[in-house]
Amino acid sequence: VQLVESGGGLVQPGGSLRLSCLASGFTFSSYTRRWYRQAPEKERELVASITSGGGSRKYGDSVKGRFTISRDNAKNTVYLQMSSLKPEDTAVYYCNAQFREYDYWGQGTQVTVSS
């Protein structure tokens, strides 16, 4: 079982990035998928979540209206489209897959928002 994030990098304030998280080794479609982030010296926070069928999406207050989570079950991939990025969005972003007692994490991808 593996989750691999990609798409992080350095972007200027106001810019956009799209993160991807490819899952392998398990049946992806039944899992709720989430993106978390952790900035230096801060606790990990939930950024966004999407249910197995994509019918329900939730966002942290700090990213509402700027970030969009989506999934493609055929590709075993979840995405996080990030727009209007701010310096305070700088963090390591982690994807998560959870179904009942099964809970998997990726290694994280760094997003840095700076001019």
Secondary structure as GFF3:
##gff-version 3
##sequence-region A 1 115
A	DSSP	beta_strand	2	6	.	.	.	ID=ss1
A	DSSP	beta_strand	9	11	.	.	.	ID=ss2
A	DSSP	beta_strand	17	24	.	.	.	ID=ss3
A	DSSP	three_ten_helix	28	30	.	.	.	ID=ss4
A	DSSP	beta_strand	32	38	.	.	.	ID=ss5
A	DSSP	beta_strand	45	50	.	.	.	ID=ss6
A	DSSP	beta_strand	57	59	.	.	.	ID=ss7
A	DSSP	beta_strand	67	72	.	.	.	ID=ss8
A	DSSP	three_ten_helix	73	75	.	.	.	ID=ss9
A	DSSP	beta_strand	77	82	.	.	.	ID=ss10
A	DSSP	three_ten_helix	87	89	.	.	.	ID=ss11
A	DSSP	beta_strand	91	99	.	.	.	ID=ss12
A	DSSP	beta_strand	102	105	.	.	.	ID=ss13
A	DSSP	beta_strand	109	113	.	.	.	ID=ss14
###
